[in-house]
Amino acid sequence: MDALEMALLFDFYGGMLTDKQKDCFDMRYNQDLSLGEIGQELGVSRQAVCDNLTRTEALLRRMEENIGCVGRNLKTRKALQTIIDAAEQLESHCDAGVRGLAQLILSEARGIEE
């Protein structure tokens, strides 16, 4: 899994990790520190950092497999964009009623986006 996918998993499930897992993950993926630098910061070996990250990444993946929040979120965002695109096309329709509905749909969809 790449860093972006890991960051998404962390955004959704990071609250379920221990403080040590959070700190290690943050230093690796958000601060882009090397394993050696993280180990030095935490006062542990490079191997301990590697083991911690491996376990944390596996845990985050298992959480997503069991709960599926990231997948649902991505699917919802894609569907919402399809709705917005369709409503934007309907905004130029010759029927005022259709234009009004398109504007209502866009307003609600953009509210969900935020």
C-alpha positions in Angstrom: 0.0 0.0 0.0 1.3 3.4 -0.8 1.7 6.4 1.6 -1.5 8.0 0.5 -3.5 4.9 1.1 -1.9 4.5 4.5 -2.6 8.1 5.4 -6.3 7.5 4.5 -6.4 4.5 6.7 -4.8 6.4 9.5 -7.3 9.3 9.1 -10.2 6.9 9.6 -8.7 4.4 12.1 -5.8 6.2 13.8 -7.9 6.9 16.9 -7.9 3.2 17.6 -4.1 2.9 17.7 -1.9 3.2 20.8 0.0 6.4 21.3 3.3 4.6 20.4 1.8 3.4 17.2 0.4 6.9 16.4 3.7 8.6 17.1 5.7 6.1 15.0 3.2 6.2 12.1 3.2 10.1 12.2 6.9 10.3 12.1 7.2 7.9 9.2 4.3 9.0 7.0 3.7 12.6 7.9 7.1 13.8 8.9 8.9 11.5 6.4 11.6 10.5 8.9 13.8 7.4 8.3 13.5 4.3 10.5 16.8 5.3 12.1 15.6 8.8 12.9 12.4 7.5 14.4 14.3 5.0 16.5 16.6 7.8 17.8 13.6 10.0 18.6 11.8 7.2 20.4 14.8 5.7 22.0 14.4 2.3 20.4 16.2 0.3 17.7 15.6 0.7 14.0 14.3 -2.8 14.0 11.8 -2.0 16.7 10.5 0.9 14.6 10.3 -1.4 11.6 8.3 -4.0 13.6 6.0 -1.4 15.0 5.2 0.1 11.6 4.7 -3.4 10.1 2.2 -4.3 12.8 0.5 -0.9 12.6 0.1 -1.1 8.8 -1.3 -4.6 9.1 -3.7 -3.6 11.8 -4.9 -0.6 9.7 -5.5 -2.9 6.7 -7.4 -5.4 8.9 -9.6 -2.6 10.2 -10.4 -1.5 6.7 -11.1 -5.1 5.6 -13.5 -5.5 8.6 -15.1 -2.1 8.7 -14.6 -0.6 5.2 -14.9 3.1 6.0 -12.2 4.2 3.5 -13.7 2.2 0.7 -17.2 3.4 1.4 -16.0 7.0 1.6 -14.2 6.8 -1.8 -17.2 5.2 -3.4 -19.5 7.9 -1.9 -17.2 10.7 -3.1 -17.2 9.2 -6.6 -21.0 8.9 -6.7 -21.4 12.4 -5.4 -19.1 13.7 -8.2 -21.3 11.9 -10.8 -24.4 13.5 -9.3 -22.8 17.0 -9.4 -21.6 16.5 -13.0 -25.1 15.4 -14.1 -26.8 18.3 -12.2 -24.4 20.8 -13.7 -25.4 19.6 -17.2 -29.1 19.9 -16.3 -28.6 23.5 -15.1 -28.6 24.7 -18.8 -31.8 22.7 -19.6 -34.5 24.7 -21.4 -37.2 23.9 -18.8 -37.1 26.2 -15.7 -38.4 23.4 -13.5 -35.5 21.1 -14.5 -33.0 24.0 -13.9 -34.5 24.6 -10.5 -34.2 20.9 -9.5 -30.6 20.9 -10.8 -29.7 23.8 -8.6 -31.3 22.2 -5.6 -29.4 19.0 -6.3 -26.2 20.9 -6.6 -26.8 22.9 -3.5 -27.4 19.7 -1.5 -24.5 17.8 -3.1 -22.1 20.6 -2.4 -23.3 20.7 1.2 -22.4 17.0 1.5 -19.0 17.7 0.0 -18.1 20.0 2.8 
